[in-house]
Amino acid sequence: MNNMKKQITIISLLLMGLLLFSMTPLIFRNYASAYPGTCAANFLPTNFVDTVDTANELKVSQDVANYIVYVLNNKYPTYDCRDAACTNSTFYSITAALQNWERAVIYSKGHLDWKSCTTHNIEHMGLAMYNGNSSVWDHDIPSSTKNVHTFIWHCRTALIPSGTNPDTCGNRGLPVAFTSKTNIPLWGTSGTQVYLGWNNKVGLQVYNITTGQYNPIYIKPNVSEVGSPQYEWGIKPGYNYSDVAILYYQRLGQGDTTADALIYVANTIWGTTFAQTPLNNWLVVYGNMYVALPRDVSYPYVSSIAGQTVYGYGAVNNPNGLKGSVPDGDYVQLYGGNYGDGANIVGQLNTASSGGNIWMYAYSGNGYYTRVYTFVSNSNNGPWTQTKYQTVIGTGLGGQWINCGSYNGNFQYVAIAAINESGYSAKLFVDAVEVRP
């Protein structure tokens, strides 16, 4: 039953994307001049490789691309470059055009190429374009400090060659090329960029839906190194690697950070933590894992802390974690261990709201049932109006946007209280608060 529900959900998501494309085809839209905000790009340089690609893989790739563009295009203007249109010249042109914007979001799925620049060693990595007719090389990718979220689903795109970087040809390794940082950290917690790519995986076991067995995948005879998974390869009954991409972008579209989206993927597919999945040490994150997709719509958000109160032996830890317009992995903690203990924090919005829905990006400690009150006011001295009382249950899935009720009137202050009631300890983590129409 769970597998059937999952398959219906994924199919529904894909149908939504396909319906959108039937009404507003994107193909390749050109945004040439400088713009504020964010622009996105999806690349699918179809390249049939014998013994690797199948007709079904090519079809699934198109379906997943449709869904990813559907998510991105709901937020930003989006280039959609696929198949024969995806050559090195168009790839370079689009990535250069993205730098005209304040921020860029990039996704690409395909195969890898490599070459030596100054020696006979493999020094530079490239993305194979349509049918392998051309490649996009790390040293030629335009200056990319504006790439805030990049996911390159090509083989070995997490590898950074050792030695001088950049060399006489330029940047070495795709994480460096797409972020313009030679020292970008693995699984970092600060900065404005995040990059996802793949390491080599040896002895990969793939679920065979026909036989119900797990079998090793061989890319070439006697070679078991797998640079990135094909979408159609099975993970477990009812799931394949296309679900990793779809579920990840589904959660990004709802405001999750990279870390929280990967936690959701791991729990949904494998029912465990990310570290215990086959993705661990294979799917690699460089930069700030708490980066979420940028928000081009500017909602009122908590920009400063106006006050805090503790009840009994309650606590407010890291109050400044509440500030910010998007989730960044920096959380305030409201805690109450004993009955009657708790804490309250008051945030001031960056601009007064004329009314709307209050949302907080938050989670409760795993196993906790935290009672949460939300209030709004146009003055830090009150009067205060309660918008919602709810229980936030700790599931271990990380942060998510939680509806805290609405208010039809002007307000500039939002108060959040977490209280230990009826013996339920309070442990609430809140990253950001915003008001949506």
N, C-alpha and C positions, 0 to 999 in steps of 0.2 A: 504493500500500500504506500509506504513512504517513497519508494522508487517511482511509483506511478505519479504521485503528487509532484515529485521533483521534475519528472519529464514533462508534465503538463505546464509547470511553471516556466521551464526553459523554453518550451515551444511557444508559449504565450508571449514571452519577451521577444523572441525572434519575429513572431508575427507582427508585433507592434512596430518593430524596426522596418520590416518589409512593407507594411502599410504606409509608413511615413515616406519610404522611398518611392512608392507608386504615385504619391501626390507631389513630392518636391524632390526630384532627382538632384543630386549634388555633383556627381561626376568629378569635375575639377573647376573650382571657383577661384578666381584670382582676386586677391586683396593686395593691391600693389603699393598703396601709400601708407604713411605712418598713422597708426590708430592707437588710442588708449585701450586698456583692457587686455583680454586674452584671446588668442587664436589657436586653433587645434589642427592637427593633421593626422590622417590615417593612411598608411601605406600598405599595399598588398601586391608586391611584385611577383606575380605568379611565375613559378619556375619549376617545371616538372622535372624531378630527378628520379630516374629509374631505380626500382627497388625501395624507394622511400615514399614517393607520392602515389596516391591512387585517385581515381575519379571522385570517390567519396571525400577524400581529404580536400580536394580542390573545392567541392561544393560546400563542405562544412566551413572552410576558410572564408568563403563569400558570405555565408550566413552569420558567422561571428563578426566579420567586418561590418556587416549591416547593423548589427546590434551596437557595436562600439561607436560607430558614427552616429547612431540614433542617440546614444547617451551624450556624446560630446556636442552634437549639433543642437541639443536642447539647451546647452549652456553658452556656446560660443559659435562664431563663424568657423566652419570646418572645411579644410581641403580633404578631398577623398580621391586618392590616386591609386589606381589598380591596373593590373594586367598590362597590356601593351603600352599604356600611357606611363607606366612606372619604369622610366629609364634613369640613368644616373643624372642626366641633365635636368629632368623634372624634379628629381629628389633634391638636388642641390638648389634649384630655383625656389622650391617651396620652403626648405629649411632656412634659406636666406630671407625669404619674405616674412617668415615668422618672427625674425629679429626686428621687424618694424613695429611689433607690438610690445606692450609692457611685459607680457608673459606668454609662454608657448607650452602646449601640451602635445606630445607625439606618441603614436603607437605604430609599430611596423611588425609584420609577420612574413618570414621567408627563410632563405638559406644564407650561408656565410661563404665568403671568399677570403683569401689571404695572399700576401705577397711579401717579398723582401724588397727593401728600399735601398739599402747600402751594403748589405752582406747577403750571404746565401741562407741566412736564418729567416724563419718566419717572423717578421717584425711588425707588420701592419695588418689590421683586420678590416674587412670590407663586407658590405651587404650586397649579395647577388641580386641584380635587378631582373626584369622580365626575361624569362627563359635563359638566364645566364649570359645575355648579350652584353651586359655592362655591369660595373660594380661601383658602389659608393664607398670611398675609402675614408678611413678615420682622419687622415691628415688633410682631407679636402672639405670636411663638413664645416660650414660657416661658423663664425664665432657664436657661442651658444650659451652664454651666461643667463639668457632669458628662458631657457628650457626648464620649467619648474617641475614637470612630471613627464618622464620618458620611459616607455616600456618597449624594449627591442626584443621581440620574440623570434630571433634568429639563433642559430647554433653558436655557442661559446661566446656570446656577446657580453659576458661578465668578465672575460679574461683581459688582463692588462699585461702586455709583454714586459719582461724585466729589462733593465738597462736605462739608458738616457731617455728622458721623456720631457718635452718633445725632442726628436732627433732632427737631422737636417731636412727631412721631408715634412715634419710637423707632428701633431699629436699622435700618440700610439695607444691603441685600445679604444673601443667604442665608449666606455664609461667616461674616459677623459674627453673624447671628441664631443660628446653630447652635453657635457657640463662645463667644459673649459677649466677643469680642476684636476691637476695631476695628483693631488693628495686627498681626493674625496674619500671619506671614511666608509667602511662597511657598517651597515646597520647603525648609522649615526642618529643623533637626537637633536641636532641643531642645523641651522642653515635654511635656505629657501628652495633647495633642489632635491629631487629624488630620482634615481635611475634604477630600473629593474632589468636584469639580463640573466643569462644562463651559463653555468659552468658545464664542464664535461661530467657525464654520469656513466659509470662503468657497471655493466651487468644489470641493466634495467629490466625489471619484470613487468610485463604488460598483461592486463586481463584480456583474455580471448572470450568474447561474448558467445561465440559458437560452441566452443568446447567447455567453457566454464573453468578453464585452467589459467594459471599465470605462467607465461612463457617469456624467455629472454628475447630482446629485440636486437637484431644485428643489422647495422647500416650497410656494411660491406662484409664479404666473407671473412671470417675469423677476426672481425673487429667488433667490439662491443661498446665502444665509446659513443655515447649519445650526446650531441651538443645541445639539443633542445627537443622537447616532445612534439610529436605530431598531434594535431587536435583529435584525430580519430582514435588514437591509442587509448585502450581502456585503463581505467584506474581501479575500479571495482564494479560489481554489478550495478548497472544503471547510470554510471558516470564515465566520462572520458575527459581528456585534457581541455577540450573546448569549454567544458563547464568551469574550469579554473579561470579562463579569460572572461567568460560571461558573468560569473558570480562576482569576480573582482571588480569589473566595471559597473555592475549593478550597484554594488556598495559604494564605489566612488561617486556614482551619480547621486546617491542619497547623502553625500557629505562625509563619508568615512575617510579617515586617514589611510595611508598605505598599510600601516601596521594593523589597524583594526579590520580592514578589508581582508587581509591575509588570514587573520584569526578567524574571521567569519567563513572564509573558503575552507580552511582546515576543519573547522567544526562541522560545517554542513556536509562535506564530502566524506571525511574520515572519522568525524566524531571525536577528534582529539586536538591537541595543541599543534601549532605549526611545526615545532621542533620534532614532532613524532611522525610527520608525514614524509612521503617520498620527495616533497619539494625542498625539504631542509637541506642546505648546503648545495643545492642544485639551482634553485631560483634565488638569485642574490640581489640584495638591495644595497645600493650605494647612496650616500647622502643622508638626508633627514627622513627617517621612516615614518615620522608623524606629519609629513606634508599631505594635505588633501588637495583635491582639484580646486583651483582658484574659483572665486565667486565673482562674476562680473556684475551681478545685481547687487547694489550696495544697500543692505538692510541696516537699520540701527542696531548697534551691538554695544556690549559693555566695554568701555574704554578706560575706566578708572574705578577704583574701589572706594566707596563712600563710607563704609563702616562694617563692623563685624561684632557679633555677640556670641558668647558661649553660655550654655546652661549646665549647671552642675559641674561635672568633670568632662564636659565636652571640649572639642578642640577645632580650631580652624588652622589648617596647615597649608602653607604656600598660597596666601590669598591672591597674589598677583597672577596666579595661574588662570584666574577667571577672565582676565583681560584678553582682547583680541577678536578680530572679525571672523577668523576661521580656526578650526581645530589645529593645534600645533604640538600636541603631546604634553603640554604644560598644564597640569590640573591643580585646582584647589581641592583640598580634602576637608569635608565636613564630617565630624565623628562624634558619636555618643555611645559609650560602652555599656553604661548601666541605665536602668529605668529612669526616665526624666532627663538624662543627659542629651546634649545635642549642640548644634551650632547654627548660626545664621550669618549670611554674608549679604551685603548690599552693594550692587554694582550700578554705576551711573552710565547711561547710554551716551554714545558719542554725539547723538543728536536726538532731540525730543521726538517721540513717536506720537502720531495722531490716532493710534489704535492699531490692533492687530493681534496675531498669534505669537505667544512667547515660546521660543524653543531653546532648549539647552542641550549641548553635546556632552553627554555624561554617561556614567555607569555606576552601579553599586558593587561594592566588594563581593567577590565570589561567595555565594551562599548567604549573603545578607538580604534582609527584607527591609529596606530603608524607607521610612515614612517621610515624604517630602511635601513641604508647603511652598507655594509661590505667591508673592504679593507684588503689586505695582503701586507707584505713587508719583505725583508730579513734584513732590518735595521730599528731601531726605528726612524731614521732620514729620511726614505723614500729612493727612490720613492715608492709611494703607488699605488697599482692596485685594482680597484674596482671589486669585484666578483659578487655582487648582490645588487639590490635595490628592496625592497618589502614592502608591507603593512601587518603588523601583527595585526590581529583583535582580540580584547578582547572578549572572549566567556564565561568566567567564569569557564572554565574547567581545569584551572591550567596549569602547565608546560607541554611542549612536545618538541621533537626534531624537529628543523626547519632547512631546507636546506638553507644555505647562499651562495650557488654557489661553484665553483671550480676554482682551479688554477693549471696549468701544469708547475711547476717550483719550485725552492727552496724558502722557506719563513719560518720565525720564529716569526713573529709578526702578530697579527690579531687585527684590529680596528673595533669597532661597534659604529655606530652613530645613535641616535634617534632624529629626528627633527620634530618640529611642522611646517607642510607645509599645505598650502591651508586651514588654520583654523582648522586642525585636531590636537588636543593636543597629545603630545607624552608621553607615560608612559610604558616603557619597563622594564621587570624584566628578568635578565639573570643569570642562575645558573652555567652553565659550557659550555665550547667550546672545541670541539675536531676536528681533521682532520682525515677523513677516506679515505682509498684508493678508 
